[in-house]
Amino acid sequence: MTVESENQPPLRNAALRSADEVLLDSELPSLLVCSIFEDQRPLKGVAGALDWRLKGFLSRFVMNGHITGAHDEFVYVPIKHQGDVRHLMLVGLGAERGRRQSEVMLANLAQRVCAMNFKRVAVSRSSFPFLDESRIKKALKGVEVEITQ
């Protein structure tokens, strides 16, 4: 299922592009990766900002039980925006205060990105504060990686 979204002005930052800008306003197609917690409702952080720009699209999936945020859940969400398909992957991190198993999560993410043949991936720094940029790039070797807010 895809959603049409209106052309809304991007949020800008001089240092890093915001995740919603990368997903919805970027000229170059890429996969945006952000996290979601199973016990955080309404959605917050990057997922919440994207949900707002998409008029509750992600919240509807959550309310219907299609997206849970359970640990090690990976959900690909294609989004139709201005005639183009944009790509979002939500990574379930389990409980908000739970323990993060970053190496396993990175390996699973890399496997999925490889299987989907994405050449560009944008990873939200605020979604994965327990990971540093070098570990992300190492796990996603062979893929152009952009770190966003």
Backbone as CSV, one residue per row, in Angstrom:
resi,resn,N_x,N_y,N_z,CA_x,CA_y,CA_z,C_x,C_y,C_z
1,MET,0.840,-1.166,0.000,0.000,0.000,0.000,0.889,1.234,0.000
2,THR,0.547,2.241,-0.786,1.294,3.484,-0.802,0.372,4.624,-0.437
3,VAL,0.962,5.750,-0.116,0.183,6.925,0.252,0.655,8.097,-0.586
4,GLU,-0.292,8.934,-1.004,0.030,10.184,-1.681,0.266,11.229,-0.605
5,SER,1.294,12.037,-0.722,1.516,13.105,0.240,1.623,14.431,-0.493
6,GLU,1.195,15.480,0.177,1.241,16.802,-0.414,2.664,17.321,-0.410
7,ASN,2.913,18.297,-1.291,4.206,18.947,-1.321,4.250,19.959,-0.185
8,GLN,4.941,19.631,0.883,5.081,20.518,2.026,6.534,20.957,2.099
9,PRO,6.797,22.168,2.581,8.177,22.643,2.642,9.022,21.785,3.569
10,PRO,10.271,21.516,3.171,11.134,20.679,3.995,11.635,21.422,5.222
11,LEU,11.969,20.663,6.249,12.639,21.214,7.413,14.127,21.146,7.119
12,ARG,14.862,22.231,7.328,16.273,22.273,6.952,17.176,22.456,8.170
13,ASN,18.374,21.898,8.073,19.404,22.069,9.079,20.719,22.190,8.338
14,ALA,21.550,23.118,8.753,22.797,23.358,8.031,23.739,22.158,8.092
15,ALA,23.764,21.436,9.206,24.712,20.339,9.367,24.230,19.045,8.719
16,LEU,23.047,18.613,9.061,22.504,17.359,8.550,21.126,17.613,7.967
17,ARG,20.817,16.906,6.906,19.453,16.993,6.390,18.546,16.204,7.317
18,SER,17.317,16.664,7.428,16.370,15.926,8.260,15.929,14.672,7.518
19,ALA,15.491,13.695,8.273,15.073,12.425,7.689,13.891,12.607,6.753
20,ASP,12.909,13.448,7.133,11.759,13.623,6.249,12.153,14.345,4.973
21,GLU,13.148,15.220,5.027,13.646,15.873,3.820,14.285,14.842,2.887
22,VAL,15.084,13.955,3.442,15.732,12.915,2.640,14.683,12.037,1.965
23,LEU,13.655,11.660,2.715,12.636,10.766,2.175,11.732,11.462,1.168
24,LEU,11.232,12.639,1.504,10.178,13.250,0.696,10.647,14.343,-0.251
25,ASP,11.781,14.969,0.013,12.179,16.118,-0.787,13.463,15.925,-1.573
26,SER,14.109,14.810,-1.415,15.376,14.562,-2.090,15.158,14.210,-3.554
27,GLU,16.074,14.659,-4.380,16.036,14.325,-5.808,16.464,12.876,-6.047
28,LEU,17.395,12.412,-5.241,17.953,11.080,-5.442,17.173,10.039,-4.650
29,PRO,16.779,8.955,-5.300,16.046,7.914,-4.574,16.967,7.174,-3.611
30,SER,16.478,6.948,-2.426,17.229,6.175,-1.448,16.249,5.551,-0.469
31,LEU,16.773,4.675,0.344,15.994,4.045,1.403,16.294,4.788,2.694
32,LEU,15.260,5.282,3.361,15.434,5.909,4.665,15.155,4.869,5.736
33,VAL,16.069,4.745,6.685,15.921,3.787,7.779,15.761,4.560,9.085
34,CYS,14.672,4.278,9.799,14.473,4.873,11.122,13.844,3.832,12.040
35,SER,13.815,4.143,13.320,13.348,3.162,14.301,11.950,3.477,14.804
36,ILE,11.367,2.459,15.422,10.065,2.583,16.066,10.089,1.671,17.294
37,PHE,9.506,2.147,18.386,9.434,1.356,19.617,8.049,0.749,19.759
38,GLU,7.973,-0.427,20.367,6.682,-1.094,20.524,5.810,-0.464,21.597
39,ASP,6.405,0.294,22.503,5.623,0.878,23.597,5.579,2.408,23.546
40,GLN,5.814,2.971,22.382,5.805,4.426,22.243,4.673,4.855,21.308
41,ARG,3.581,5.274,21.898,2.424,5.742,21.136,1.935,7.027,21.762
42,PRO,1.662,8.064,21.017,1.809,8.152,19.575,3.283,8.069,19.163
43,LEU,3.495,7.863,17.871,4.852,7.782,17.350,5.593,9.077,17.652
44,LYS,6.869,8.954,17.984,7.699,10.119,18.290,8.959,10.065,17.444
45,GLY,9.766,11.082,17.562,11.032,11.132,16.853,10.838,11.198,15.350
46,VAL,11.731,10.564,14.623,11.690,10.589,13.160,10.411,9.948,12.637
47,ALA,10.028,8.803,13.198,8.794,8.141,12.749,7.591,9.050,12.973
48,GLY,7.557,9.761,14.095,6.466,10.685,14.374,6.435,11.852,13.402
49,ALA,7.608,12.415,13.082,7.676,13.520,12.120,7.229,13.066,10.734
50,LEU,7.670,11.884,10.329,7.238,11.348,9.034,5.740,11.085,9.030
51,ASP,5.240,10.530,10.112,3.810,10.252,10.223,3.003,11.542,10.096
52,TRP,3.480,12.606,10.702,2.798,13.901,10.610,2.775,14.389,9.165
53,ARG,3.929,14.321,8.480,3.984,14.772,7.080,3.148,13.883,6.170
54,LEU,2.948,12.637,6.574,2.161,11.694,5.774,0.724,11.575,6.277
55,LYS,0.303,12.526,7.083,-1.090,12.627,7.549,-1.577,11.382,8.281
56,GLY,-0.735,10.841,9.155,-1.137,9.706,9.975,-1.044,8.354,9.297
57,PHE,-0.387,8.292,8.160,-0.276,7.045,7.397,0.356,5.927,8.225
58,LEU,1.472,6.227,8.898,2.140,5.198,9.701,1.309,4.828,10.920
59,SER,0.656,5.805,11.527,-0.195,5.532,12.698,-1.319,4.568,12.360
60,ARG,-1.858,4.679,11.167,-2.930,3.755,10.773,-2.409,2.317,10.698
61,PHE,-1.203,2.127,10.206,-0.610,0.786,10.184,-0.384,0.273,11.603
62,VAL,0.063,1.152,12.487,0.286,0.768,13.884,-1.039,0.391,14.537
63,MET,-2.055,1.224,14.371,-3.357,0.958,14.996,-3.981,-0.334,14.489
64,ASN,-3.722,-0.688,13.227,-4.261,-1.925,12.659,-3.387,-3.142,12.956
65,GLY,-2.275,-2.946,13.642,-1.412,-4.061,14.020,-0.451,-4.521,12.939
66,HIS,-0.342,-3.780,11.836,0.573,-4.170,10.756,2.018,-3.795,11.070
67,ILE,2.201,-2.791,11.926,3.519,-2.384,12.401,3.439,-2.373,13.921
68,THR,4.368,-3.079,14.574,4.306,-3.158,16.038,5.481,-2.489,16.739
69,GLY,6.631,-2.444,16.084,7.834,-1.935,16.737,8.530,-2.986,17.583
70,ALA,8.096,-4.243,17.465,8.715,-5.334,18.227,10.193,-5.453,17.866
71,HIS,10.979,-5.930,18.816,12.409,-6.107,18.595,12.649,-6.930,17.329
72,ASP,13.549,-6.448,16.476,13.957,-7.117,15.240,12.861,-7.155,14.172
73,GLU,11.858,-6.289,14.282,10.858,-6.158,13.215,11.420,-5.195,12.167
74,PHE,11.339,-5.580,10.909,11.752,-4.727,9.802,10.558,-4.601,8.869
75,VAL,10.096,-3.378,8.653,8.924,-3.153,7.808,9.305,-2.187,6.695
76,TYR,9.172,-2.640,5.459,9.396,-1.781,4.296,8.080,-1.093,3.953
77,VAL,8.132,0.238,3.793,6.938,1.019,3.480,7.212,1.844,2.224
78,PRO,6.613,1.476,1.079,6.740,2.320,-0.109,5.767,3.491,0.006
79,ILE,6.234,4.677,-0.349,5.411,5.878,-0.237,5.408,6.586,-1.579
80,LYS,4.237,6.770,-2.146,4.125,7.493,-3.411,4.050,8.981,-3.103
81,HIS,5.007,9.732,-3.656,5.110,11.170,-3.385,5.441,11.893,-4.680
82,GLN,4.584,12.782,-5.095,4.781,13.576,-6.313,5.108,12.695,-7.517
83,GLY,4.410,11.600,-7.646,4.575,10.711,-8.786,5.724,9.720,-8.672
84,ASP,6.536,9.838,-7.640,7.663,8.927,-7.436,7.390,8.033,-6.234
85,VAL,8.009,6.869,-6.232,7.915,5.999,-5.062,9.143,6.252,-4.195
86,ARG,8.895,6.559,-2.940,9.955,6.762,-1.948,9.986,5.526,-1.055
87,HIS,11.119,5.287,-0.430,11.321,4.033,0.292,11.664,4.290,1.761
88,LEU,10.919,3.635,2.648,11.117,3.772,4.087,11.216,2.382,4.705
89,MET,12.175,2.200,5.599,12.233,0.972,6.375,12.186,1.344,7.851
90,LEU,11.202,0.790,8.535,11.070,0.973,9.974,11.691,-0.232,10.673
91,VAL,12.545,0.033,11.634,13.220,-1.023,12.378,12.664,-1.036,13.796
92,GLY,12.071,-2.154,14.181,11.540,-2.292,15.534,12.654,-2.492,16.545
93,LEU,12.625,-1.680,17.592,13.644,-1.776,18.642,13.099,-2.343,19.947
94,GLY,11.849,-2.795,19.930,11.263,-3.346,21.153,10.853,-2.247,22.109
95,ALA,10.948,-2.526,23.405,10.568,-1.544,24.424,11.547,-0.371,24.416
96,GLU,11.010,0.824,24.636,11.837,2.032,24.575,13.023,1.978,25.533
97,ARG,12.838,1.414,26.689,13.919,1.344,27.672,14.649,-0.005,27.636
98,GLY,14.387,-0.780,26.613,15.004,-2.102,26.512,16.459,-2.041,26.087
99,ARG,17.099,-3.177,26.142,18.502,-3.311,25.767,18.628,-3.401,24.252
100,ARG,19.604,-2.737,23.694,19.823,-2.732,22.244,20.916,-3.733,21.870
101,GLN,20.612,-4.604,20.940,21.605,-5.545,20.426,22.001,-5.054,19.042
102,SER,22.900,-4.083,19.016,23.192,-3.351,17.795,23.850,-4.186,16.706
103,GLU,24.737,-5.094,17.067,25.430,-5.874,16.038,24.455,-6.766,15.276
104,VAL,23.554,-7.403,15.984,22.547,-8.257,15.343,21.623,-7.408,14.475
105,MET,21.177,-6.271,15.005,20.285,-5.395,14.253,20.967,-4.889,12.986
106,LEU,22.228,-4.472,13.089,22.955,-3.997,11.911,23.130,-5.100,10.873
107,ALA,23.443,-6.299,11.309,23.597,-7.422,10.379,22.280,-7.715,9.668
108,ASN,21.178,-7.709,10.406,19.864,-7.946,9.797,19.484,-6.826,8.837
109,LEU,19.789,-5.592,9.201,19.516,-4.457,8.319,20.322,-4.580,7.026
110,ALA,21.613,-4.877,7.153,22.474,-5.015,5.975,21.966,-6.115,5.048
111,GLN,21.530,-7.223,5.620,21.001,-8.333,4.823,19.764,-7.889,4.039
112,ARG,18.880,-7.150,4.665,17.650,-6.702,4.002,17.935,-5.658,2.925
113,VAL,18.832,-4.727,3.216,19.194,-3.704,2.230,19.811,-4.368,1.005
114,CYS,20.684,-5.332,1.218,21.322,-6.064,0.119,20.280,-6.814,-0.708
115,ALA,19.357,-7.485,-0.040,18.322,-8.251,-0.742,17.405,-7.350,-1.566
116,MET,17.228,-6.106,-1.127,16.346,-5.178,-1.834,17.092,-4.370,-2.896
117,ASN,18.405,-4.565,-3.015,19.235,-3.912,-4.028,19.270,-2.392,-3.935
118,PHE,19.220,-1.840,-2.741,19.348,-0.394,-2.599,20.817,-0.019,-2.659
119,LYS,21.122,1.025,-3.410,22.496,1.512,-3.545,22.754,2.720,-2.654
120,ARG,21.678,3.403,-2.228,21.784,4.564,-1.337,20.873,4.329,-0.140
121,VAL,21.422,4.542,1.047,20.650,4.379,2.274,20.909,5.590,3.164
122,ALA,19.840,6.157,3.679,19.947,7.235,4.661,19.515,6.659,6.005
123,VAL,20.349,6.825,7.005,20.069,6.287,8.337,19.907,7.457,9.300
124,SER,18.811,7.456,10.023,18.534,8.513,10.993,19.400,8.340,12.235
125,ARG,20.263,9.307,12.492,21.137,9.259,13.671,20.315,9.244,14.959
126,SER,19.264,10.055,15.015,18.473,10.126,16.248,17.688,8.840,16.505
127,SER,17.436,8.057,15.471,16.748,6.778,15.656,17.652,5.705,16.249
128,PHE,18.943,5.848,16.033,19.907,4.842,16.486,21.079,5.517,17.208
129,PRO,20.823,6.219,18.325,21.899,6.946,19.005,22.973,6.024,19.593
130,PHE,22.665,4.756,19.729,23.613,3.784,20.285,24.582,3.262,19.231
131,LEU,24.443,3.705,17.981,25.343,3.293,16.905,26.171,4.487,16.448
132,ASP,27.431,4.255,16.134,28.198,5.351,15.557,28.248,5.180,14.039
133,GLU,28.542,6.280,13.385,28.499,6.323,11.924,29.417,5.287,11.280
134,SER,30.594,5.087,11.832,31.541,4.135,11.230,31.007,2.704,11.274
135,ARG,30.320,2.332,12.352,29.747,0.976,12.448,28.624,0.794,11.440
136,ILE,27.830,1.832,11.244,26.740,1.757,10.268,27.318,1.575,8.869
137,LYS,28.305,2.403,8.520,28.903,2.330,7.182,29.624,1.003,6.957
138,LYS,30.258,0.486,7.993,30.945,-0.809,7.874,29.937,-1.928,7.616
139,ALA,28.823,-1.908,8.334,27.798,-2.946,8.159,27.157,-2.874,6.778
140,LEU,27.025,-1.655,6.251,26.373,-1.464,4.949,27.409,-1.258,3.846
141,LYS,28.508,-1.977,3.916,29.578,-1.823,2.923,29.034,-2.078,1.520
142,GLY,29.526,-1.288,0.574,29.064,-1.398,-0.803,27.827,-0.569,-1.095
143,VAL,27.321,0.119,-0.074,26.133,0.956,-0.221,26.517,2.371,0.191
144,GLU,26.081,3.365,-0.593,26.308,4.755,-0.210,25.421,5.070,0.993
145,VAL,26.020,5.528,2.083,25.284,5.784,3.324,25.317,7.275,3.639
146,GLU,24.144,7.831,3.921,24.024,9.204,4.402,23.437,9.138,5.806
147,ILE,24.030,9.881,6.719,23.502,9.962,8.079,22.654,11.231,8.158
148,THR,21.418,11.089,8.625,20.511,12.231,8.749,20.281,12.531,10.226
149,GLN,19.515,13.580,10.483,19.163,13.918,11.871,18.378,12.811,12.502
